[in-house]
C-alpha cells in the first residue's frame, strides 16, 4: 500500500489505492476520497468483535474503502500519525487511537482487564490488531517510542499509553495513597510494562487538551462568556 503522511503537528495521510485494493477506517476520520473509491460500512470480524469494540469505546461499524483512487484520512486532535508494520505479531492499542488499516489486518477488542482500563483512561489496551500488513494509529501531541529489553520495565501514566506489542506483560496500578491521588496532579492509574518489546507513548492526552481549551470556550472558568 502506498501512502504519504502530510503535515507536521497537524497531520493527515493520503492513501493511494490500486484497483481492488482495500483498507478500512474508523468512522469519522475520512476527509475526502476520489469519486472512483467505493465506500461501505462493515461490522468487521463478525458481530461478536463488533460488540466488543462498542463496549470498549471504539466503533461498532468500520468504513471499508476500495480503490482505485485516493483517500485522505486525519485524526481529530493535533498529533502524529503512526504507521505500524505487523508481521504476525500483534499490538494492543488505546481504543480511540485507531485511524485505518490494510484489509489483511484483523481488528478485535479485548475485554480484560476491563475495569482498570476504563478507570485508567477510557478503554486503554482494549483494541487489538494482528496479521500481516500496516495499521495506522493517531498519537495526541508528540510521539515517544521505546524498545524494552528483557526484564526492563517502565511506568506510564495510563492515559499516555498509545500501544504496546502483544505478549508483553503489563499491570495497571493505582497511584500512591489518598493525598497523591488528590494533590499529585497526575492520573489515578499507572501502567507498568515489562519487556521485551516495543511501547508507543503520546505526550499529551485528550483530557489535557480539553482542560487547556476550557477557559477559552463559552462558559469556561477563566475568561469564557457566561452562556
Legacy VTK file of the C-alpha trace (Angstrom):
# vtk DataFile Version 3.0
C-alpha trace
ASCII
DATASET POLYDATA
POINTS 227 float
0.000 0.000 0.000
1.310 3.428 -0.946
0.697 6.424 1.290
2.053 9.866 2.189
1.851 11.487 5.631
1.417 15.248 5.183
1.952 17.980 7.779
3.937 18.324 10.978
1.973 18.964 14.178
-1.422 18.584 12.489
-1.120 15.650 10.109
-3.230 13.699 7.675
-2.389 10.740 5.468
-3.066 10.374 1.748
-3.579 6.744 0.710
-3.186 5.659 -2.920
-5.336 2.618 -3.680
-4.882 0.388 -6.716
-7.913 -1.202 -8.426
-9.430 -3.702 -5.988
-7.104 -2.665 -3.129
-8.987 -2.204 0.137
-8.500 -0.533 3.501
-10.857 0.020 6.424
-11.018 3.082 8.658
-12.580 4.146 11.924
-15.750 6.132 11.321
-15.355 9.909 11.323
-11.737 10.199 10.143
-12.187 10.326 6.356
-11.611 13.817 4.944
-12.093 13.143 1.231
-11.847 10.442 -1.430
-11.733 10.060 -5.181
-15.141 9.511 -6.737
-13.851 6.164 -8.034
-13.305 4.836 -4.475
-16.240 2.779 -3.229
-17.266 3.006 0.420
-19.452 0.913 2.730
-19.938 0.238 6.435
-18.996 -3.215 7.751
-19.018 -4.901 11.170
-15.532 -6.326 10.558
-14.782 -9.603 12.306
-18.414 -10.507 12.881
-20.981 -9.363 15.405
-19.033 -10.551 18.482
-15.961 -8.451 17.605
-18.211 -5.501 16.744
-19.980 -5.717 20.123
-16.659 -5.933 21.991
-15.381 -2.863 20.138
-18.530 -0.958 21.038
-18.175 -1.905 24.719
-14.561 -0.730 24.810
-15.221 2.716 23.324
-14.397 2.017 19.657
-16.910 1.876 16.791
-19.361 -0.947 16.070
-19.001 -0.468 12.298
-15.865 0.401 10.337
-15.754 2.072 6.931
-14.333 -0.047 4.097
-12.865 1.747 1.084
-11.829 0.058 -2.167
-9.762 1.524 -4.985
-8.827 2.727 -7.460
-8.260 6.234 -6.198
-7.030 8.351 -3.309
-8.331 8.696 0.245
-7.391 11.403 2.794
-7.647 10.398 6.472
-6.939 12.529 9.574
-7.123 12.397 13.351
-9.366 14.636 15.468
-6.583 16.295 17.529
-3.158 17.772 16.725
-0.600 14.989 16.858
1.360 12.383 14.941
0.110 9.654 12.627
1.867 6.396 13.497
2.208 3.660 10.846
2.979 0.278 12.435
4.027 -2.692 10.319
2.736 -6.010 11.648
4.375 -9.268 10.610
2.341 -11.802 12.557
2.934 -10.235 15.967
0.004 -8.084 17.068
-0.344 -4.902 19.098
-2.732 -3.698 21.791
-3.775 -0.063 21.425
-5.848 2.640 23.098
-9.277 2.205 21.537
-9.723 5.799 20.284
-6.317 5.935 18.562
-7.232 3.787 15.538
-7.310 5.527 12.140
-7.208 2.815 9.477
-5.560 -0.456 8.447
-4.927 -2.647 5.454
-7.587 -5.242 4.687
-5.209 -8.036 5.794
-5.194 -6.772 9.412
-7.570 -8.319 11.957
-9.299 -5.810 14.249
-10.720 -7.058 17.528
-11.078 -5.903 21.138
-10.035 -7.289 24.487
-12.444 -7.006 27.379
-9.851 -7.827 30.048
-8.717 -6.033 32.100
-11.897 -4.033 31.521
-12.460 -2.380 34.912
-8.973 -0.915 35.491
-8.733 0.061 31.825
-11.907 2.155 31.993
-10.789 3.763 35.254
-7.327 4.390 33.792
-8.476 6.184 30.668
-11.478 5.254 28.545
-10.737 1.735 27.428
-6.964 1.520 27.316
-5.349 -1.674 25.953
-8.594 -2.948 24.539
-8.241 -2.613 20.756
-6.179 -5.446 19.261
-4.648 -5.676 15.790
-2.968 -8.730 14.285
-1.944 -10.215 10.938
0.457 -9.073 8.243
0.223 -5.510 6.978
0.065 -1.962 8.270
-2.145 -0.337 10.883
-2.233 3.433 11.404
-2.769 4.997 14.823
-3.036 8.640 15.878
-0.912 9.891 18.794
-2.031 13.013 20.634
0.758 15.604 20.626
4.260 14.174 20.297
5.213 10.519 19.982
7.754 8.602 22.060
8.795 5.067 21.111
10.824 2.825 23.392
12.200 -0.679 22.937
12.358 -2.506 26.261
14.963 -5.183 26.817
14.029 -8.489 28.535
13.106 -7.722 32.144
13.308 -3.949 31.642
10.180 -2.102 32.763
8.637 1.345 32.515
5.757 3.014 34.386
3.448 5.035 32.127
0.585 7.261 33.248
-2.369 5.284 31.929
-3.873 7.826 29.527
-0.459 8.472 27.892
-0.027 4.889 26.702
-0.777 4.611 22.984
0.121 0.979 22.215
2.343 -1.961 23.100
3.343 -5.163 21.389
1.240 -8.224 22.090
2.760 -10.661 24.569
4.351 -8.012 26.799
3.489 -8.209 30.485
1.643 -5.210 31.938
-0.200 -4.337 35.113
-2.452 -1.386 35.943
-1.927 0.030 39.437
-3.377 2.933 41.379
-1.061 5.810 42.280
0.041 6.057 45.919
-2.345 6.977 48.704
-5.242 9.390 49.023
-3.009 12.506 49.164
-1.157 11.519 45.989
-4.406 10.904 44.131
-5.934 14.172 45.346
-2.963 16.541 45.014
-0.429 14.760 42.785
-1.623 16.405 39.575
-1.431 13.113 37.638
-3.956 10.458 36.684
-5.092 7.863 39.185
-3.537 4.902 37.384
-0.135 3.948 36.028
0.710 1.055 33.725
3.869 -0.968 34.349
5.022 -2.592 31.107
7.779 -5.226 31.129
9.994 -6.086 28.155
10.997 -7.413 25.795
9.007 -5.443 23.260
8.103 -2.040 21.896
5.908 0.614 23.516
4.380 3.731 21.953
3.594 6.740 24.192
1.853 10.016 23.310
2.944 13.206 25.044
-0.493 14.660 25.820
-3.966 13.247 26.393
-7.459 14.129 25.226
-8.285 15.168 28.785
-5.314 17.547 28.904
-6.336 19.118 25.595
-9.879 19.592 26.820
-8.687 21.178 30.094
-6.355 23.563 28.253
-9.153 24.716 25.925
-11.840 25.017 28.596
-11.010 28.623 29.665
-11.412 29.802 26.069
-14.781 28.156 25.434
-18.162 29.800 26.112
-18.908 29.278 29.792
-15.255 28.481 30.608
-13.980 29.197 34.106
-11.362 31.755 33.051
-12.464 34.403 30.659
-15.223 32.425 28.968
-18.514 34.088 28.215
-21.281 33.230 30.740
-23.578 31.378 28.294
LINES 1 228
227 0 1 2 3 4 5 6 7 8 9 10 11 12 13 14 15 16 17 18 19 20 21 22 23 24 25 26 27 28 29 30 31 32 33 34 35 36 37 38 39 40 41 42 43 44 45 46 47 48 49 50 51 52 53 54 55 56 57 58 59 60 61 62 63 64 65 66 67 68 69 70 71 72 73 74 75 76 77 78 79 80 81 82 83 84 85 86 87 88 89 90 91 92 93 94 95 96 97 98 99 100 101 102 103 104 105 106 107 108 109 110 111 112 113 114 115 116 117 118 119 120 121 122 123 124 125 126 127 128 129 130 131 132 133 134 135 136 137 138 139 140 141 142 143 144 145 146 147 148 149 150 151 152 153 154 155 156 157 158 159 160 161 162 163 164 165 166 167 168 169 170 171 172 173 174 175 176 177 178 179 180 181 182 183 184 185 186 187 188 189 190 191 192 193 194 195 196 197 198 199 200 201 202 203 204 205 206 207 208 209 210 211 212 213 214 215 216 217 218 219 220 221 222 223 224 225 226
